[in-house]
Amino acid sequence: MNTPVDEFKSYLNISLSKRNFTMTNGTYTWMWDLIANCWFIGFFFGIWLSPLINDKFGRKIGFISMNAISLLASILRFLAILIYLPELLFLGRLLAAISTAVTYQSLILYLQECSPTSLRGVMSFTSEISYAVMALLGMFLGLDSIFGKNLKLLVGFAIIPSLIALIVLFPLPETPKFLYIVKKDPKAASKSITFYHGKSADIPSVLHEIALEAEQESESNSSIKEIFTTPYLRKAVLLSCLALQNTVALWAILLSSTDFLKHVNLKEDIAEWSSTGMALAYVIGTILGSTCIEKYGRRPMILIFTTANTVSLLLYVIFAALQPTISFLQYGCLLCFLFYGFTYGFGIGPIVSFISSELVSQRHRSLVQSVCLGINFLAVIISTFTILPLFSAIKEYAFLILYVIPCSLSIGILFAKLPETKGREIHEIVAELRGRK
């Protein structure tokens, strides 16, 4: 919704006029804020709904049910445009946010629990690749030259991928780990392994590794209390949250990069294309990163690219501060954002989104994932609502306080404590966090 803003404003104006209301600037502001920011409310609620659905009913049921709600949300938003009913637009975005939070986690669980150990990293990368490609597609569709001037086509387009996603999910079996550990059904787990790994898979060996993971935990459900009172689980949450800290700046840059670049006197048309350029760099980074994850491992890629990412923000601060004296540094600021998008996609966004799933066993995976995302989401909300007022007060130095310093601290702790998970079974990683050989 960040590209065709004028069209949405016109839509709201017509919607109110049909009810004999006059839209003032104040009316538009609160309606737009309500429709735009309800996403944060829905997504945060969905984060905590995920373990309730994915753990109780299974990853497949969680995936299908929430994709069905996503399809419903797309239809509601389309109808909202057709009949000029903003309430449906609000409801559709709220439902879309809830379903996105659940399916985002369902997809990570699926990829982690279905993939062979040797391909677990590259398969998990596909989640971020699909997200990056769809985000870029959304930005392009919102341009005036495509669907930006036609909200019916723009909003209605979302029905197509929502429907396809729902249809594709039905023939997929449940994950072998959920079937074996939770459902106690080795026969169904074996069929699932054959489906995902191929007919040549060594099923007894895979089942043996799953059994070793199951032996490490009791059969009771995971709980928030257990996570924060168990040392190795607490350590896994801390490391995952520190890794996710390096994602916080992305949201502010995507939402406000135009304003940040206008501050350094970059031409308005170039500044407005910065978000699309950064999204493209993000997509390229995810694709290239997927070819390296199994070769170099999670730990070096996280440490190298979070460092590069933080350096790009630090250079933006330096270039912005020097730009009044050295004018061409405005283009250096633009390059910093493009480099940020590329390094984020190459070694940060994809890996930190699934690292928590590789640090804990199946029983805790969904809840730990929700806890880490919930904490990270609070940091994102605080940062997003703080950056513009702070930027107005102290300009580019706001990046130092909100992003560079926290990320630098997280990198130091990750360097000291983060284990490598590449090519290792989950029970081996959990044993290391517990301090066992």
C-alpha positions as CSV (number, residue, x, y, z in Angstrom):
1,M,0.0,0.0,0.0
2,N,3.0,2.3,0.1
3,T,3.1,3.2,-3.7
4,P,-0.5,4.1,-4.8
5,V,-1.2,6.3,-1.8
6,D,-3.0,9.0,-3.9
7,E,-5.4,6.4,-5.3
8,F,-6.2,5.0,-1.9
9,K,-6.9,8.6,-0.7
10,S,-9.3,9.1,-3.6
11,Y,-10.9,5.8,-2.8
12,L,-11.5,6.8,0.9
13,N,-12.9,10.2,-0.3
14,I,-15.4,8.6,-2.6
15,S,-16.4,6.1,0.1
16,L,-17.2,8.8,2.5
17,S,-19.0,11.0,0.0
18,K,-21.4,8.1,-0.8
19,R,-22.4,8.3,2.9
20,N,-22.7,12.1,2.7
21,F,-19.5,12.7,4.8
22,T,-16.8,15.1,3.8
23,M,-13.3,13.9,4.2
24,T,-11.0,16.4,5.9
25,N,-7.2,16.0,6.4
26,G,-7.8,14.8,9.9
27,T,-10.4,12.2,8.8
28,Y,-8.1,10.9,6.1
29,T,-5.1,10.6,8.5
30,W,-6.9,8.5,11.1
31,M,-8.6,6.3,8.5
32,W,-5.4,5.7,6.7
33,D,-3.4,5.1,9.9
34,L,-6.1,2.6,11.0
35,I,-6.1,0.7,7.7
36,A,-2.3,0.7,7.3
37,N,-1.3,0.0,10.9
38,C,-3.9,-2.7,11.6
39,W,-1.3,-5.0,10.0
40,F,0.9,-4.7,13.0
41,I,-1.9,-5.7,15.3
42,G,-2.9,-8.7,13.2
43,F,0.6,-9.9,12.7
44,F,1.5,-9.7,16.4
45,F,-1.7,-11.7,17.2
46,G,-0.9,-14.3,14.5
47,I,2.6,-14.8,15.9
48,W,1.1,-16.3,19.1
49,L,-1.7,-18.1,17.3
50,S,0.9,-20.1,15.3
51,P,2.1,-22.5,18.0
52,L,-1.6,-23.2,19.1
53,I,-2.5,-24.3,15.5
54,N,0.8,-25.8,14.3
55,D,1.5,-27.8,17.4
56,K,-2.0,-29.0,18.1
57,F,-3.3,-29.7,14.6
58,G,-0.1,-30.0,12.7
59,R,1.9,-28.0,10.2
60,K,-0.3,-29.0,7.3
61,I,-3.6,-28.0,8.9
62,G,-2.0,-24.7,10.1
63,F,-0.8,-24.0,6.6
64,I,-4.0,-24.8,4.8
65,S,-6.4,-23.1,7.3
66,M,-4.4,-19.9,7.3
67,N,-4.0,-19.9,3.5
68,A,-7.8,-20.2,3.3
69,I,-8.1,-17.2,5.5
70,S,-5.5,-15.4,3.3
71,L,-7.7,-16.1,0.3
72,L,-10.8,-14.8,2.2
73,A,-8.8,-11.7,3.1
74,S,-7.9,-11.1,-0.6
75,I,-11.6,-11.5,-1.6
76,L,-12.7,-9.1,1.1
77,R,-10.2,-6.4,0.1
78,F,-11.3,-6.8,-3.5
79,L,-14.9,-6.4,-2.6
80,A,-14.0,-3.4,-0.4
81,I,-12.7,-1.6,-3.5
82,L,-15.7,-2.7,-5.7
83,I,-18.4,-1.5,-3.3
84,Y,-16.4,1.4,-1.6
85,L,-16.6,-0.2,1.9
86,P,-13.4,0.7,3.8
87,E,-14.5,-1.5,6.7
88,L,-13.9,-4.5,4.5
89,L,-10.5,-3.2,3.6
90,F,-9.6,-3.0,7.3
91,L,-11.0,-6.4,8.0
92,G,-9.2,-7.9,5.0
93,R,-5.9,-6.5,6.0
94,L,-6.3,-7.6,9.6
95,L,-7.1,-11.2,8.5
96,A,-4.2,-11.1,6.0
97,A,-1.8,-10.0,8.7
98,I,-2.9,-12.8,11.1
99,S,-2.7,-15.5,8.3
100,T,0.7,-14.2,7.2
101,A,2.2,-14.5,10.7
102,V,1.0,-18.1,11.0
103,T,1.9,-19.3,7.4
104,Y,5.3,-17.6,7.6
105,Q,6.1,-19.8,10.6
106,S,4.3,-22.8,9.1
107,L,6.5,-22.5,6.0
108,I,9.8,-22.4,8.1
109,L,8.6,-25.5,10.1
110,Y,7.8,-27.3,6.9
111,L,11.1,-26.6,5.2
112,Q,13.1,-27.4,8.3
113,E,11.2,-30.7,9.1
114,C,10.9,-32.0,5.6
115,S,14.3,-31.3,4.2
116,P,17.3,-33.7,4.2
117,T,19.9,-32.4,6.7
118,S,22.4,-31.7,3.9
119,L,19.8,-29.4,2.2
120,R,18.1,-27.9,5.2
121,G,19.7,-24.5,4.8
122,V,19.2,-24.1,1.1
123,M,15.6,-25.3,1.3
124,S,14.9,-22.8,4.2
125,F,16.3,-20.1,2.0
126,T,13.4,-20.5,-0.4
127,S,11.1,-19.0,2.1
128,E,13.0,-15.7,2.0
129,I,13.4,-15.9,-1.8
130,S,9.6,-16.2,-2.3
131,Y,9.0,-13.4,0.2
132,A,11.5,-11.1,-1.5
133,V,10.1,-11.8,-5.0
134,M,6.5,-11.2,-3.9
135,A,7.5,-7.9,-2.1
136,L,9.2,-6.7,-5.3
137,L,6.2,-7.8,-7.4
138,G,3.9,-5.9,-5.1
139,M,6.0,-2.7,-5.4
140,F,6.0,-3.0,-9.2
141,L,2.3,-3.7,-9.4
142,G,1.7,-0.6,-7.3
143,L,3.5,1.7,-9.8
144,D,1.2,4.1,-11.7
145,S,2.3,2.7,-15.0
146,I,1.0,-0.8,-14.0
147,F,-1.9,-1.2,-11.6
148,G,-1.2,1.9,-9.3
149,K,-4.0,3.8,-11.0
150,N,-6.5,0.9,-10.9
151,L,-7.1,-0.3,-7.3
152,K,-9.5,-3.0,-8.5
153,L,-6.7,-4.8,-10.5
154,L,-4.1,-4.1,-7.9
155,V,-6.0,-5.5,-4.9
156,G,-7.8,-8.2,-6.9
157,F,-4.4,-9.6,-8.2
158,A,-3.7,-10.9,-4.7
159,I,-6.6,-13.5,-5.1
160,I,-4.5,-15.4,-7.8
161,P,-1.5,-16.4,-5.7
162,S,-3.7,-16.9,-2.6
163,L,-5.8,-19.4,-4.6
164,I,-2.8,-21.2,-6.1
165,A,-1.1,-21.5,-2.7
166,L,-4.2,-23.1,-1.2
167,I,-4.6,-25.6,-4.1
168,V,-1.0,-26.6,-4.0
169,L,-1.0,-27.4,-0.3
170,F,-3.6,-30.2,-0.3
171,P,-1.6,-33.0,-1.8
172,L,1.4,-32.3,0.4
173,P,1.9,-34.8,3.4
174,E,2.4,-33.6,6.9
175,T,6.1,-33.3,8.0
176,P,7.8,-36.6,8.9
177,K,9.0,-35.2,12.3
178,F,5.5,-34.2,13.3
179,L,4.1,-37.5,12.2
180,Y,6.7,-39.5,14.1
181,I,7.2,-37.5,17.2
182,V,3.7,-36.1,17.9
183,K,1.4,-38.5,16.0
184,K,3.5,-41.6,16.9
185,D,2.9,-42.9,13.4
186,P,6.2,-44.3,11.9
187,K,4.4,-45.7,8.9
188,A,3.0,-42.2,7.9
189,A,6.3,-40.7,8.7
190,S,8.0,-43.1,6.3
191,K,5.6,-42.2,3.5
192,S,6.3,-38.5,4.1
193,I,10.0,-39.1,4.0
194,T,9.6,-40.9,0.7
195,F,7.5,-38.0,-0.7
196,Y,10.0,-35.3,0.3
197,H,13.4,-37.1,0.1
198,G,12.6,-39.4,-2.9
199,K,12.3,-43.1,-3.3
200,S,16.0,-43.6,-2.9
201,A,16.0,-42.1,0.7
202,D,17.4,-44.2,3.5
203,I,14.2,-44.2,5.5
204,P,15.5,-46.2,8.6
205,S,18.4,-43.8,9.0
206,V,16.2,-40.7,8.8
207,L,13.7,-42.2,11.3
208,H,16.6,-43.0,13.6
209,E,17.8,-39.4,13.6
210,I,14.2,-38.2,14.3
211,A,14.0,-40.8,17.1
212,L,17.2,-39.4,18.7
213,E,15.7,-35.9,18.6
214,A,12.5,-37.2,20.2
215,E,14.4,-38.9,23.0
216,Q,15.8,-35.6,24.3
217,E,12.4,-34.2,25.3
218,S,9.4,-35.2,27.3
219,E,6.0,-35.7,25.8
220,S,4.4,-32.7,27.5
221,N,3.6,-29.6,25.6
222,S,6.2,-26.8,25.5
223,S,5.4,-23.7,27.6
224,I,6.7,-20.1,28.0
225,K,7.7,-20.9,31.5
226,E,9.8,-23.9,30.5
227,I,11.5,-21.9,27.7
228,F,12.7,-19.1,30.1
229,T,13.6,-21.4,33.0
230,T,15.5,-24.0,31.0
231,P,19.1,-22.8,30.4
232,Y,19.7,-24.2,26.9
233,L,16.3,-23.0,25.7
234,R,16.9,-19.5,27.2
235,K,20.2,-19.5,25.4
236,A,18.6,-20.5,22.1
237,V,16.1,-17.7,22.4
238,L,18.8,-15.1,23.3
239,L,21.0,-16.1,20.3
240,S,18.0,-16.1,18.0
241,C,16.8,-12.7,19.2
242,L,20.3,-11.2,18.8
243,A,20.4,-12.6,15.2
244,L,17.0,-11.1,14.5
245,Q,18.1,-7.7,15.9
246,N,20.0,-7.2,12.6
247,T,16.6,-7.2,10.7
248,V,15.1,-4.3,12.6
249,A,16.5,-1.5,10.4
250,L,15.1,-3.0,7.2
251,W,11.5,-1.9,8.0
252,A,12.3,1.7,8.6
253,I,14.5,1.9,5.5
254,L,11.9,0.3,3.3
255,L,9.2,2.6,4.6
256,S,11.2,5.8,4.7
257,S,14.2,5.5,2.5
258,T,12.8,8.2,0.2
259,D,12.8,10.7,3.1
260,F,16.3,9.7,4.3
261,L,17.7,10.2,0.8
262,K,15.9,13.5,0.3
263,H,17.6,14.6,3.5
264,V,20.9,14.3,1.6
265,N,19.6,16.4,-1.3
266,L,19.2,13.5,-3.7
267,K,16.8,14.2,-6.6
268,E,13.2,13.3,-5.7
269,D,12.6,10.8,-8.6
270,I,15.8,9.0,-7.8
271,A,15.0,8.9,-4.1
272,E,11.5,7.5,-4.8
273,W,13.0,4.6,-6.8
274,S,15.4,3.7,-3.9
275,S,12.9,1.3,-2.2
276,T,12.3,-0.6,-5.5
277,G,16.1,-0.7,-6.1
278,M,16.7,-2.0,-2.6
279,A,14.0,-4.6,-3.0
280,L,15.6,-5.7,-6.3
281,A,19.0,-5.9,-4.5
282,Y,17.3,-7.9,-1.8
283,V,15.9,-10.5,-4.3
284,I,19.3,-10.9,-6.0
285,G,21.0,-11.3,-2.6
286,T,18.6,-14.1,-1.5
287,I,19.1,-16.0,-4.8
288,L,22.9,-15.8,-4.6
289,G,22.9,-16.5,-0.9
290,S,21.0,-19.8,-1.4
291,T,23.9,-21.1,-3.5
292,C,26.4,-20.5,-0.6
293,I,24.5,-21.5,2.6
294,E,25.4,-25.2,2.5
295,K,29.0,-24.5,1.4
296,Y,30.0,-21.9,4.0
297,G,27.5,-22.5,6.8
298,R,25.2,-20.4,8.9
299,R,27.6,-19.0,11.5
300,P,30.1,-17.4,9.1
301,M,27.4,-16.0,6.8
302,I,25.5,-14.4,9.7
303,L,28.7,-12.9,11.2
304,I,30.1,-11.6,7.8
305,F,26.9,-10.2,6.4
306,T,25.6,-8.7,9.7
307,T,28.9,-6.9,9.9
308,A,28.7,-5.7,6.3
309,N,25.1,-4.7,6.9
310,T,26.0,-2.6,10.0
311,V,28.9,-1.1,8.2
312,S,26.6,0.1,5.4
313,L,24.4,1.9,8.0
314,L,27.5,3.4,9.6
315,L,28.7,4.6,6.2
316,Y,25.3,6.2,5.5
317,V,25.7,8.2,8.8
318,I,29.2,9.3,7.8
319,F,28.2,10.2,4.2
320,A,25.1,12.0,5.3
321,A,27.1,14.0,7.8
322,L,29.7,15.0,5.2
323,Q,27.3,15.5,2.3
324,P,26.7,19.3,2.9
325,T,30.5,19.7,2.4
326,I,31.1,17.0,-0.3
327,S,27.9,17.0,-2.4
328,F,28.5,13.8,-4.4
329,L,28.3,11.7,-1.2
330,Q,24.5,11.8,-1.7
331,Y,25.0,9.0,-4.2
332,G,27.1,7.2,-1.5
333,C,24.1,7.2,0.7
334,L,22.0,5.6,-2.0
335,L,24.7,3.0,-2.6
336,C,24.7,2.3,1.2
337,F,20.9,1.4,1.0
338,L,21.4,-0.7,-2.1
339,F,24.3,-2.6,-0.4
340,Y,22.2,-2.9,2.7
341,G,19.4,-4.6,0.7
342,F,21.8,-7.0,-1.0
343,T,23.7,-8.1,2.1
344,Y,20.4,-8.4,4.0
345,G,19.1,-10.8,1.4
346,F,22.4,-12.7,1.0
347,G,23.1,-13.6,4.6
348,I,20.8,-12.1,7.2
349,G,17.1,-12.2,6.5
350,P,16.9,-15.8,5.2
351,I,19.2,-17.3,7.9
352,V,18.0,-15.5,11.0
353,S,14.4,-16.4,10.2
354,F,15.1,-20.1,10.5
355,I,18.1,-20.2,13.0
356,S,15.8,-20.6,16.0
357,S,14.3,-23.7,14.4
358,E,17.8,-25.3,14.2
359,L,18.7,-24.6,17.9
360,V,15.8,-26.4,19.6
361,S,14.1,-29.8,19.2
362,Q,10.7,-30.3,17.5
363,R,8.6,-30.0,20.7
364,H,9.8,-26.4,21.4
365,R,10.3,-25.3,17.8
366,S,7.1,-23.5,17.1
367,L,6.8,-21.8,20.5
368,V,10.4,-20.7,20.5
369,Q,10.0,-19.4,17.0
370,S,6.9,-17.3,18.2
371,V,8.7,-16.0,21.2
372,C,11.7,-14.8,19.1
373,L,9.5,-13.3,16.5
374,G,7.3,-11.6,19.1
375,I,10.3,-10.0,20.8
376,N,11.7,-9.0,17.4
377,F,8.4,-7.6,16.3
378,L,8.2,-5.3,19.4
379,A,11.7,-4.0,18.6
380,V,10.5,-3.4,15.0
381,I,7.5,-1.4,16.2
382,I,9.5,0.7,18.6
383,S,12.1,1.4,16.0
384,T,9.6,2.1,13.2
385,F,7.6,4.6,15.3
386,T,10.8,6.2,16.8
387,I,13.0,6.6,13.8
388,L,11.3,9.6,12.1
389,P,10.9,11.8,15.2
390,L,14.4,11.0,16.2
391,F,15.7,11.6,12.7
392,S,14.0,15.0,12.8
393,A,15.8,15.8,16.0
394,I,19.3,14.5,15.4
395,K,19.2,13.7,11.7
396,E,21.4,10.7,10.5
397,Y,22.8,10.1,14.0
398,A,19.5,8.4,14.8
399,F,20.8,5.4,12.9
400,L,23.7,5.1,15.3
401,I,21.4,4.9,18.4
402,L,18.7,2.7,16.9
403,Y,20.7,0.4,14.6
404,V,24.5,0.6,14.5
405,I,25.2,0.3,18.2
406,P,22.6,-2.5,19.0
407,C,23.7,-4.5,16.0
408,S,27.4,-4.2,16.9
409,L,26.7,-5.5,20.4
410,S,24.6,-8.4,19.0
411,I,27.4,-9.3,16.5
412,G,29.9,-9.5,19.4
413,I,27.8,-11.9,21.4
414,L,27.0,-14.0,18.4
415,F,30.7,-14.3,17.5
416,A,31.3,-15.7,21.0
417,K,28.3,-18.0,21.5
418,L,26.5,-18.9,18.2
419,P,27.1,-22.6,17.2
420,E,27.4,-23.8,13.6
421,T,24.3,-25.8,12.5
422,K,25.3,-26.7,9.0
423,G,25.1,-30.4,8.2
424,R,24.3,-31.3,11.8
425,E,21.3,-33.1,13.2
426,I,19.1,-31.1,15.6
427,H,19.8,-33.5,18.5
428,E,23.5,-32.8,18.1
429,I,23.0,-29.0,18.2
430,V,20.7,-29.2,21.2
431,A,23.3,-31.4,23.0
432,E,26.0,-28.7,22.4
433,L,23.8,-25.9,23.7
434,R,23.2,-28.1,26.8
435,G,26.9,-28.4,27.3
436,R,26.9,-32.1,26.4
437,K,29.2,-33.9,23.9
